[in-house]
C-alpha cells in the first residue's frame, strides 16, 4: 500500500477568517530546505507520497530540452508554464510548434477555454471555441513535441508512459528527486505524472533553482537557463494578476503551483519550499509558501506584506473586505 498524505499526517497551514471568525482551515504538509539543500523545517508528514501535478513541469521541461528541444527565453519559460491562454501566450506556443515543423493538430492535450477571463470573454464574443493551444499545458506539450522532432522519436503517442520521451523524462525526474518513482498516473492534460515524497519534490526543485547556466553539466545548464527565463518573463508561467506571476514579480522567486493544492517556491538565496494542501485548495498556497521562506530568513516581513496585498486573499462581505485568507497560527508562530 502506498503511503499517501492523510488527515493524521497533516497540520494546519492556513485559515480563512471572516470578521474575526475562523470560517475554514486548510491542513497539509510542507518542507523547507536551506540554500545548501538541507532540511530546516518540516510540517506534517513530508515522507508521504504526493502527485506534484503542474509543479512537476520544471522537471518535465528540463527533460524535453536535454533531449533536444532547442528553446530559450520566452519559449523556454512557456515550456514550464500553466499559462492563462492569452493571445500572447498562444503566440509563443505557436512559434515553438512552427519552428519544429509542427502544428496545433499535433498537440495531444485536451481543448480548453483560456483561464484568463478577458481572453475567454473575447473568444466567446467572436463565437470562438475551445482549442488545444489555449489549454494551460500547451507549452509543455509543444516542448515535448519539439524534443521528439529533434531526437527522431515519433510524435504520435508521445504521451504514452512507454514512449522514449516519457521514459527519459522519468529518468530525469528520478535523478533530480533522488527517488525511484513510486507510482505513475495520468495528469489532467494527458501526460504521465509521477508520485514522489514532498521532500523529494523539494530536493528536485532546489537543485533546479540553485543551478547555474554556466555549469559544465548539461542538465544543470538547462535548469539554470529555465529558472532565469521564468524570472525574466514572469508573465509566461501563469498570467497577469495570477498567483505565480505575482510572486515572481514581487519577490524574485521561482514559483510553480500545481493542481490539488501543490506549490513549490525557491527564494533568490536558494532556500526552497514544497507544500501540499490536503483538501486540494490552492487559494492559500502562495502566501503560505512565501511565509515559510520568510520564517527561515529567505524573505522579509515587508515582502510578505507586499505579496499579501497583491494576491486575491480578501474575504468579502457585501462586496467589501471583512476578513482575510492567511497562514495558520502554527506557521506564524514558528
N, C-alpha and C positions, 0 to 999 in steps of 0.2 A: 504494500500500500504506500503510495506517495505521500510524503509529509507536506501538506499544503497549509497555508495560514488559516488558523481557526480563531474563534472568538476568545478562547482561553489564551491564545498566543498574543493577542492584540492589546494595545494600550491606547488611551485617549490622545489623539493627535490634534483635534480641532473641535471647536464648538460653534454653534450658531446662537447668537444672543439677540433677543428681541426685548427692548425696554427693560433690560436688566434680568430678563428671564432666559435661562438656557433652554432653548427650544429643541435643539438636536445636538448630538455628539457624533463625531467621526473617529472611529478607532482604527488602528492599523499597526504597522511596524516600520521602523526606519533605522538606517545605519549611516554613520558619518565617518569618513576617512580623513586622516590628516593630509597635508600637502605631500607627505612622503608615502602615503598609501596605507598607513597603519589605522586600524580600527580605534577610534577615540570615543565613540558614543554609540550605544545601541538602545533601541526602544522596541519592546516586543521580541518575537522570535524571528531573527534575521537569517536563521538557517532553514526556515521553511521555504518551500518552493513557490515561486510566483511565475506568471506569464507576463513578461515585460511589455507586451503589446507594442505600441509605436515607440516606446523608449528603447526598443531594440534597433531602431532604424539606423543610428550611427554605426553600429556593428555591421549591419547589412550593407550599408553604403560603402564602408571600407572594403568589405568582401568584393563588391562589384568593381570598385576602382582597382584593387590589387589584381583582379582578374583581367583588366584591360580596358575598362570604361574610362576613356580619357576625358575627365571632367575637371573643371576648376571654377573658382569664383561662384557666381550665382547658380550655375548648373550643379556644382558640387554640393552647395548648400541645399538645393532643391532635392537632391538625392536622399537626404536625411529628413525631409520635411513631412509634416502633417499639415499641408497648406490649406488655405481658406478658399481656393478655387477662383481667385480673382483673375481678371484678364491678364494682369502682369505675371501671375504665377503660370497661367496656361501658356503664355508666350515663351517662357523659359523651358517648360517641359516639352513643348512642341519643337523647340530648337534642339533639345537633346535627342529627340527621336529623328528629326530630319537629318542631322549630322551623321547619324548612323544608318541612313537609308531606310528608316522605319517610318511607320505612320501610326495614327491613333488606333487603327484597327488591330495593331499588334499588341496593344495593351490587354492584359487579362484581368485587370481589376474591374469591379462592377461599376456600371454607370451610376452617377450621383449628381445631385444638385450642388452648387457651391455652398460651403458653410458660411461664407461671407454674405450677410443679409442683403447688402446693396447689389452685389453681383447676382445673387439669386433673384432679387426683385426685377433687375434689368432683363434677365433671361425670360422671366415669366411675361413681362410686358412685351417682349419680342416674340412670344409664342415659341420659345426655345424648349429644349428637353434635357433630361439628364444625359450626361456623356461620361465616358471613362476618363477623359483627360481632366475633367473637373473634380474627379474623386480625389480625396485628400492624400492618397498614397501614390498618385500617378507619377510623381518624381522618382520615388523608389523603384517603381516598376520600369520606368524609362531607363534608369541606370542599369537595372538587371538585364534589360534587353540589349543595351549597348555592350555590356560585358559579354553576352552571348555572341554578338556580332564580332567583337574583337577577337574572341577565342575560337570562333568557328563552331560553337555549340549551337544546336537547333534552338530557334526562338519558340517554336511550337512546344508547349508543355513545360515552359521554363519555371512554372510554379510547382511542379511535382517535387516532392521531397527527395526523389531519386535522381532528379536532373543534375548533371555535373555542377551547374552553378550553385544549386542549393546544397549539394554535398560540400563544395568548397566553402560556402557561407557558414555551414555548421562547423566546419573545422576552424574557421577564423573565430567564431563565437567561443568555441571551447578553448582556444589559445588565449583569448583575451580574458575570459572569466576564470580560467584555471580550473574549470569543472567539466566533467562529461555531461552532455545533455541528458536530463533526467526523463524528459517526455517531449513528444512532438505533437503540436496541434495546428489548426489552420486559422490564421488571423482573419479579421473581417474583410480584408482586401483580397484574400485567397492565397496569400503567401504562407509558407511554413513559419511557425512561431515555436520557440523552444522554452521549456521550463528550466529555471535555474534558481539558486538561492538569491535572496536580496543582497547578501554580501557579495556573491559572485557578480551580480549585475553592477554593484557599486565599484568593485575591483576593475571591471572592464571599462566602465565609463571614466574612472580615474586614469587608467592607462591611456585612454584616448585624449582626455582633457589635458593631460600633462605632457603629451607627446610633442616633439619638435619637428617642424617641417624641414629641418636640416639634418635629421637623423640619418645615419648610414643604412638603417633598416627600412625597407620599402613600406612595410605596414605602418611603422611609426611616422614616416614622412607623410603618408596619405592621411593618417589620423590628425597630425598637426595641421595639415592644409585644410582638412574638413572643418576643424574647430575654428580656425582663422576665418574661413569663408562664411561660416554661420555668424560669427561675431561681427563681421564686416557687413553682412547682409541680413540683418535680423528679421526683416520683413518676409524673407523666403520661408523660414521654418514654420511659420504659423500664419500671421497676417496682422494688418493694422488693428490696434486695440485688443489683440488677443494675448493670452497669458504668456506663452513662451517668448513672443516678440517683445512684450513689455518688460519681462525680466531681463532679457539680454540687453535691451536698450538702456534700462535704468541701472543695472548692476554690473554690466560687463561680464556676466556669467555665460556659461554654456548650459542651456536648459532644454530638456526634451520630455514632454509629457507623453503618457501613454493611456490608452483607454482603460477603464475599470480602475481608475484612481492610482496610477503609477506615475512617478516623477523621478527624474534624475537631474542633478544640477552640479556643475563644477564652478567653484569660485575662481577669480583671477589668480589666486595663490596656489591653486591646485586642490584645495580641500573639496571633498566630494560627498554628496548625499544621495541616497536612493531610498524611496519610500513607497509604500503600498497602502492605500485606504481599503479596509476590509469590505466596506459597503459598495465600493466601485465608484464613489463620487470623486470628481476631480475639482470641485469648487474651492477646496482649501489647499490643494497640493502645492501650489506655487508659493504661497505665503508661508506654509509650514516648512517647506524645503529651505527657503531663504532664511527663515528664523533659526533653523537648526545650524545653518552655516554661520550665522551671527553668534550663536551660542558658543562656537569653538573659535571665535575671533576672526573668521574669514570675511565677514561683512560687518558694517557698523549699524548701530541702532537707527541712525539718521537714514541710512539706505533702506532699512526695513520700513520705516515710516513713509518714505517716499514711494516705495513699491506698493504698500498697502493702500495708499491714496489713489494710485493709478489702476489697481485691479478692481474688478466688479465685486466687491466684498460687502457693500452696504445691504442691510436688511431693510426693506421698505414697508411703511405703513401709510396708507392713503397717499402713496406716491412720494413720501418724504422719508429720509433715513431715520430709522428708530433703533437701529442696532447694527451689529457687525458680525461677519464670519471671521474668526481669529484663532490662532493657535491655542491649544488647550493649556490648562493651568500647569500640567506636568512639564510641558516644553518651556513655558515662560519662566517657571521656577527652577529650571535646571541649574 
